[in-house]
């Protein structure tokens, strides 16, 4: 088994946080030691020892100081790089895996790990739309161009799809440095409702009694294009249906003022409880993801594994995930117009949505399980740590 120093995020809640916590927990269950290094208020500033700041399972945990931390990017404090170096020298891991946080520290990691003689793996999360069809995709393309020279110096870069790998290769990242390992979810944890139903699901059925639920779950930000969904919903206003919007973000308040309860929109807010998020997915007839740019949406994979019919744009890898009948794929251009046509069909065809949910679950089981993801990660680690400290 290996000792892995995992550099990532634990807050604020976002897909990067979910990816890091889920992956490291699965690695620990397979016997690997994880030292989780993340941006937080250092233990010393809180009057605690490093040992007291460690995680409850005994795995070491290190907090790096920061100036700014958001869902999108992190600006470390001036001393963060020194503290990271000292932590790695003290921990002596077999390998460093950085779930990149869009931070200046990302660009310094190759030199630091080379000096310490540590293999370095990155997971590169930023969303994209390779077709450059809108302003958001153009902005994300600049992020890829900025990162590509540094990514070429990592020992391996984990990306979520062949399409994302193609983007980076066109920007100069060697193919032998890239590893396509899609996100994965636990299909036992994310699954269709069972009998008897959970208390959370029973509560939701009472709360939305007599209404059929369509669901958006994710950040409420410009690139997620939630307003296009809301415009379509207001134009159609499917009879007997409610759109539930779960999440928070910079444009939530302005959208709430424009699209209130009279539009049959229920603004749920951020939901930190996983069991309640699962119940929402199990209740929903359709999961809608209108993003302009994406990586590979964990919320989409969770919806698929939960047996919910899925509609998503072809941004990032999401279209690839649903292609071939596992869901409905729409273009990032003209989202409102496409949804205006689709929503009445989905409302009138419950047999269709049930079949789409069944196919979505099957696709998740075939390609996007957490165990498959961890198998591939372990093989990647074994290639970089040849002394045999990793499980075969």
C-alpha positions as CSV (number, residue, x, y, z in Angstrom):
1,X,0.0,0.0,0.0
2,X,1.1,3.5,-0.7
3,X,1.3,6.8,1.2
4,X,-0.3,9.5,-0.9
5,X,-0.1,13.2,-0.2
6,X,-3.4,14.5,-1.5
7,X,-3.4,18.2,-2.2
8,X,-7.0,19.5,-2.7
9,X,-10.0,21.3,-1.2
10,X,-12.4,20.5,1.6
11,X,-14.4,23.8,1.3
12,X,-16.3,25.6,0.1
13,X,-18.6,22.9,-1.3
14,X,-18.1,22.2,-5.1
15,X,-17.4,19.3,-7.4
16,X,-13.6,19.5,-6.6
17,X,-14.4,19.0,-2.9
18,X,-16.7,16.0,-3.6
19,X,-14.1,14.5,-5.9
20,X,-11.3,14.8,-3.4
21,X,-13.2,13.5,-0.4
22,X,-14.8,10.6,-2.3
23,X,-11.6,9.5,-3.9
24,X,-9.4,9.7,-0.8
25,X,-12.0,7.8,1.3
26,X,-12.1,5.0,-1.3
27,X,-8.3,4.9,-1.4
28,X,-8.2,4.6,2.4
29,X,-10.7,1.8,2.3
30,X,-8.2,-0.1,0.0
31,X,-5.5,0.3,2.6
32,X,-3.6,3.4,1.3
33,X,-2.4,6.0,3.7
34,X,-3.7,9.5,2.8
35,X,-2.2,12.8,4.0
36,X,-4.8,15.4,3.1
37,X,-3.2,18.8,2.4
38,X,-5.7,21.6,1.9
39,X,-6.2,25.3,2.2
40,X,-7.6,26.1,5.6
41,X,-6.8,28.1,8.8
42,X,-3.6,26.3,10.1
43,X,-3.9,24.4,13.4
44,X,-1.4,26.7,15.1
45,X,-3.6,29.7,14.5
46,X,-6.4,27.9,16.3
47,X,-4.3,26.8,19.2
48,X,-4.2,23.2,18.2
49,X,-1.3,20.8,17.5
50,X,-0.8,19.2,14.1
51,X,-1.9,15.9,15.6
52,X,-5.1,17.4,16.9
53,X,-5.8,18.8,13.5
54,X,-5.5,15.4,11.9
55,X,-8.6,13.6,10.5
56,X,-10.6,11.3,12.9
57,X,-9.3,8.1,11.2
58,X,-5.7,8.9,12.1
59,X,-4.5,9.9,8.7
60,X,-2.4,13.1,8.8
61,X,-4.0,16.4,7.7
62,X,-2.2,19.6,6.9
63,X,-3.7,23.1,6.6
64,X,-2.1,25.6,4.3
65,X,-2.8,29.4,4.9
66,X,-4.7,31.3,2.2
67,X,-5.7,34.8,1.4
68,X,-8.8,34.1,-0.7
69,X,-10.7,30.8,-1.2
70,X,-13.8,30.4,-3.4
71,X,-15.6,27.6,-5.3
72,X,-13.6,28.6,-8.4
73,X,-10.1,29.6,-7.3
74,X,-7.7,29.9,-4.3
75,X,-5.0,32.5,-3.6
76,X,-2.5,31.1,-1.1
77,X,-0.7,33.2,1.6
78,X,2.9,34.1,0.9
79,X,4.1,31.3,3.2
80,X,2.0,28.5,1.8
81,X,4.7,27.1,-0.5
82,X,7.2,26.9,2.3
83,X,4.7,25.2,4.6
84,X,3.9,22.7,1.8
85,X,7.5,21.9,1.3
86,X,8.1,21.4,5.0
87,X,5.0,19.2,5.2
88,X,6.1,17.0,2.3
89,X,9.6,16.7,3.8
90,X,8.1,15.7,7.1
91,X,5.4,13.3,5.7
92,X,7.7,11.6,3.1
93,X,4.9,10.3,0.9
94,X,5.4,7.9,-2.0
95,X,3.5,10.2,-4.3
96,X,1.8,13.6,-4.5
97,X,-1.7,13.8,-6.1
98,X,-2.9,17.4,-6.6
99,X,-6.6,17.9,-7.3
100,X,-5.9,21.3,-8.9
101,X,-7.6,24.2,-7.2
102,X,-6.9,26.9,-9.7
103,X,-4.2,28.4,-7.5
104,X,-0.8,30.0,-8.2
105,X,0.6,27.1,-6.2
106,X,-0.4,24.7,-9.0
107,X,2.3,26.2,-11.3
108,X,5.1,25.7,-8.7
109,X,4.3,22.1,-7.8
110,X,6.4,20.5,-10.6
111,X,9.6,22.2,-9.5
112,X,8.9,21.5,-5.8
113,X,8.2,17.8,-6.3
114,X,11.1,17.4,-8.6
115,X,13.4,18.9,-6.0
116,X,12.0,16.5,-3.4
117,X,12.1,13.5,-5.8
118,X,8.4,12.8,-5.5
119,X,6.2,11.6,-8.4
120,X,3.5,14.2,-9.1
121,X,0.0,13.5,-10.4
122,X,-2.7,16.2,-11.1
123,X,-6.4,16.0,-11.7
124,X,-7.4,18.9,-14.0
125,X,-11.0,19.9,-13.3
126,X,-11.8,23.1,-15.2
127,X,-14.9,22.9,-17.4
128,X,-14.6,23.5,-21.1
129,X,-16.5,23.5,-24.4
130,X,-14.0,22.5,-27.1
131,X,-16.2,24.0,-29.8
132,X,-15.7,27.6,-28.4
133,X,-19.4,28.4,-29.0
134,X,-19.8,31.1,-26.4
135,X,-18.0,33.6,-24.2
136,X,-17.8,31.2,-21.2
137,X,-16.2,28.6,-23.3
138,X,-13.7,31.1,-24.6
139,X,-12.8,32.1,-21.1
140,X,-12.2,28.5,-20.1
141,X,-10.1,27.9,-23.1
142,X,-7.8,30.7,-21.8
143,X,-7.5,28.7,-18.6
144,X,-6.4,25.7,-20.5
145,X,-3.9,27.7,-22.5
146,X,-2.5,29.1,-19.3
147,X,-2.1,25.7,-17.6
148,X,-0.9,23.6,-20.5
149,X,2.9,24.4,-20.2
150,X,2.8,23.5,-16.5
151,X,0.7,20.4,-16.9
152,X,3.3,19.2,-19.4
153,X,5.7,19.0,-16.5
154,X,3.5,16.9,-14.2
155,X,4.3,13.1,-14.3
156,X,0.7,12.4,-15.1
157,X,-2.4,14.5,-15.6
158,X,-5.8,12.9,-15.0
159,X,-8.6,14.2,-17.2
160,X,-12.2,13.0,-17.4
161,X,-12.7,12.3,-21.2
162,X,-10.9,11.8,-24.5
163,X,-12.3,15.2,-25.6
164,X,-10.6,17.0,-22.7
165,X,-7.4,15.1,-23.4
166,X,-7.6,16.2,-27.1
167,X,-7.9,19.9,-26.0
168,X,-4.8,19.6,-23.8
169,X,-2.8,17.7,-26.5
170,X,-3.6,20.5,-29.0
171,X,-2.1,22.9,-26.4
172,X,1.1,21.0,-26.2
173,X,0.6,18.5,-23.3
174,X,2.3,15.2,-24.4
175,X,-0.1,12.3,-24.8
176,X,2.0,10.1,-22.6
177,X,1.5,12.5,-19.7
178,X,-2.3,12.3,-19.9
179,X,-4.6,9.6,-18.3
180,X,-8.3,9.6,-19.1
181,X,-10.0,8.4,-15.9
182,X,-13.7,9.5,-15.8
183,X,-15.3,10.5,-12.5
184,X,-17.1,7.7,-10.7
185,X,-19.9,7.3,-8.2
186,X,-20.8,4.5,-5.8
187,X,-23.9,2.8,-7.3
188,X,-24.8,1.4,-3.9
189,X,-24.8,4.9,-2.4
190,X,-26.6,6.5,-5.4
191,X,-29.4,4.2,-6.5
192,X,-33.1,4.3,-7.3
193,X,-35.5,4.3,-4.3
194,X,-35.9,1.0,-2.5
195,X,-38.8,-0.5,-0.5
196,X,-39.5,0.7,2.1
197,X,-38.6,4.3,1.0
198,X,-36.3,6.4,3.1
199,X,-37.7,8.9,5.6
200,X,-36.3,11.7,3.5
201,X,-38.1,10.5,0.3
202,X,-41.4,10.1,2.2
203,X,-41.1,13.6,3.5
204,X,-40.4,15.0,0.0
205,X,-43.4,13.1,-1.4
206,X,-45.6,14.8,1.1
207,X,-44.0,18.2,0.5
208,X,-44.6,18.0,-3.3
209,X,-47.7,15.9,-3.2
210,X,-49.6,16.1,-6.4
211,X,-46.7,17.7,-8.3
212,X,-44.2,16.1,-10.6
213,X,-40.7,17.3,-9.9
214,X,-38.1,18.4,-12.5
215,X,-34.7,19.1,-10.9
216,X,-31.6,21.2,-11.3
217,X,-28.8,20.5,-8.8
218,X,-25.4,22.4,-8.9
219,X,-23.8,25.8,-8.7
220,X,-25.9,28.7,-9.7
221,X,-23.4,30.6,-11.7
222,X,-23.3,32.2,-15.2
223,X,-21.5,29.3,-16.8
224,X,-24.2,26.9,-15.5
225,X,-26.8,28.7,-17.7
226,X,-29.6,28.2,-15.2
227,X,-31.4,31.3,-16.5
228,X,-31.9,29.6,-19.9
229,X,-33.7,26.7,-18.1
230,X,-35.8,29.2,-16.1
231,X,-36.8,31.1,-19.2
232,X,-37.9,27.8,-20.9
233,X,-39.8,26.8,-17.7
234,X,-41.6,30.1,-17.5
235,X,-42.6,29.9,-21.2
236,X,-43.9,26.3,-20.9
237,X,-45.1,26.2,-17.3
238,X,-45.8,22.4,-17.5
239,X,-49.1,21.7,-15.8
240,X,-48.8,19.9,-12.5
241,X,-45.0,20.2,-12.4
242,X,-42.5,22.0,-10.2
243,X,-38.9,22.9,-11.1
244,X,-36.7,22.4,-8.0
245,X,-33.5,24.4,-8.0
246,X,-30.9,23.0,-5.6
247,X,-27.7,24.9,-5.0
248,X,-26.2,28.3,-4.4
249,X,-24.0,30.7,-6.3
250,X,-23.3,34.3,-7.3
251,X,-26.4,34.7,-9.5
252,X,-29.0,32.9,-7.3
253,X,-30.4,36.0,-5.7
254,X,-30.9,37.9,-8.9
255,X,-32.6,34.8,-10.6
256,X,-34.8,34.3,-7.5
257,X,-36.1,37.9,-7.9
258,X,-37.0,37.3,-11.6
259,X,-38.2,33.7,-11.4
260,X,-40.2,33.4,-8.2
261,X,-42.8,30.9,-6.9
262,X,-45.4,32.2,-9.4
263,X,-43.3,30.5,-12.1
264,X,-43.7,27.1,-10.3
265,X,-40.0,27.2,-9.3
266,X,-39.0,26.0,-5.9
267,X,-35.7,27.5,-4.7
268,X,-34.3,24.9,-2.4
269,X,-30.9,26.4,-1.7
270,X,-27.7,24.6,-0.8
271,X,-28.2,21.1,0.4
272,X,-25.2,19.7,2.4
273,X,-26.9,16.4,3.4
274,X,-26.1,13.6,1.0
275,X,-29.1,11.5,2.0
276,X,-31.5,14.4,1.3
277,X,-29.7,15.1,-2.1
278,X,-30.3,11.4,-3.0
279,X,-33.9,11.6,-2.0
280,X,-34.3,14.7,-4.3
281,X,-32.8,12.8,-7.2
282,X,-35.0,9.7,-6.5
283,X,-38.1,12.0,-6.4
284,X,-37.3,13.9,-9.6
285,X,-38.7,12.7,-12.9
286,X,-36.1,14.6,-14.9
287,X,-32.6,16.0,-14.0
288,X,-31.7,19.1,-16.2
289,X,-28.2,20.4,-16.7
290,X,-28.1,23.4,-19.1
291,X,-24.4,24.3,-18.7
292,X,-22.4,26.3,-21.2
293,X,-19.1,24.7,-20.0
294,X,-18.5,21.5,-18.0
295,X,-15.8,19.0,-17.1
296,X,-17.6,15.8,-16.2
297,X,-20.5,16.7,-13.8
298,X,-20.6,14.6,-10.7
299,X,-24.2,15.7,-10.1
300,X,-25.1,14.3,-13.5
301,X,-23.4,10.9,-12.7
302,X,-25.2,10.9,-9.3
303,X,-28.5,11.5,-11.1
304,X,-27.8,8.8,-13.6
305,X,-26.9,6.2,-10.9
306,X,-30.1,7.2,-9.0
307,X,-32.2,6.2,-12.1
308,X,-33.3,9.7,-13.0
309,X,-33.9,10.7,-16.6
310,X,-31.2,13.2,-17.6
311,X,-31.1,16.1,-20.1
312,X,-27.7,17.8,-20.4
313,X,-25.9,20.0,-22.9
314,X,-22.9,18.7,-24.9
315,X,-20.5,20.9,-22.9
316,X,-17.4,19.2,-21.7
317,X,-17.8,15.4,-21.4
318,X,-21.5,15.4,-20.4
319,X,-22.7,14.8,-23.9
320,X,-20.2,11.9,-24.2
321,X,-21.7,10.4,-21.0
322,X,-25.3,10.5,-22.3
323,X,-24.6,9.6,-26.0
324,X,-26.2,6.6,-27.5
325,X,-29.5,6.8,-25.6
326,X,-28.5,7.1,-22.0
327,X,-30.2,10.5,-21.9
328,X,-31.1,13.5,-24.0
329,X,-28.2,15.7,-25.2
330,X,-28.8,19.3,-26.3
331,X,-26.5,21.9,-27.7
332,X,-25.1,24.7,-25.6
333,X,-26.5,27.1,-28.2
334,X,-30.2,27.9,-28.0
335,X,-30.8,26.0,-24.7
336,X,-34.1,27.9,-24.0
337,X,-35.5,27.0,-27.4
338,X,-34.6,23.4,-27.2
339,X,-36.0,23.0,-23.7
340,X,-39.1,24.8,-24.7
341,X,-39.7,22.0,-27.1
342,X,-38.5,19.2,-24.8
343,X,-40.3,20.0,-21.6
344,X,-43.9,19.3,-22.8
345,X,-42.7,16.0,-24.3
346,X,-41.1,14.9,-21.1
347,X,-44.2,15.9,-19.2
348,X,-46.5,14.0,-21.5
349,X,-44.4,10.9,-21.7
350,X,-43.7,9.4,-18.3
351,X,-43.0,6.0,-19.9
352,X,-40.2,7.8,-21.8
353,X,-38.7,9.4,-18.7
354,X,-38.8,6.0,-16.9
355,X,-37.0,4.3,-19.7
356,X,-34.4,7.1,-19.8
357,X,-33.8,6.7,-16.1
358,X,-33.3,3.0,-16.5
359,X,-30.8,3.6,-19.3
360,X,-29.0,6.2,-17.3
361,X,-28.5,3.9,-14.4
362,X,-27.2,1.1,-16.7
363,X,-24.7,3.5,-18.3
364,X,-23.4,4.6,-14.9
365,X,-23.0,0.9,-13.9
366,X,-21.1,0.1,-17.1
367,X,-18.7,3.1,-17.2
368,X,-18.8,5.4,-14.3
369,X,-18.5,3.5,-11.0
370,X,-16.2,4.7,-8.2
371,X,-14.5,1.2,-8.0
372,X,-13.6,1.4,-11.7
373,X,-12.2,4.9,-11.1
374,X,-10.0,3.7,-8.2
375,X,-8.8,0.7,-10.1
376,X,-7.5,3.0,-12.8
377,X,-5.9,5.3,-10.3
378,X,-4.1,2.5,-8.6
379,X,-2.7,1.3,-11.9
380,X,-1.5,4.9,-12.6
381,X,0.2,5.1,-9.2
382,X,1.9,1.8,-9.7
383,X,3.5,3.0,-12.9
384,X,5.0,5.9,-11.0
385,X,6.1,4.1,-7.9
386,X,7.8,1.0,-9.3
387,X,9.2,-0.3,-6.0
388,X,6.0,-2.2,-5.5
389,X,4.5,-0.3,-2.5
390,X,1.1,-0.2,-4.3
391,X,-1.4,-3.0,-4.6
392,X,-1.5,-4.7,-7.9
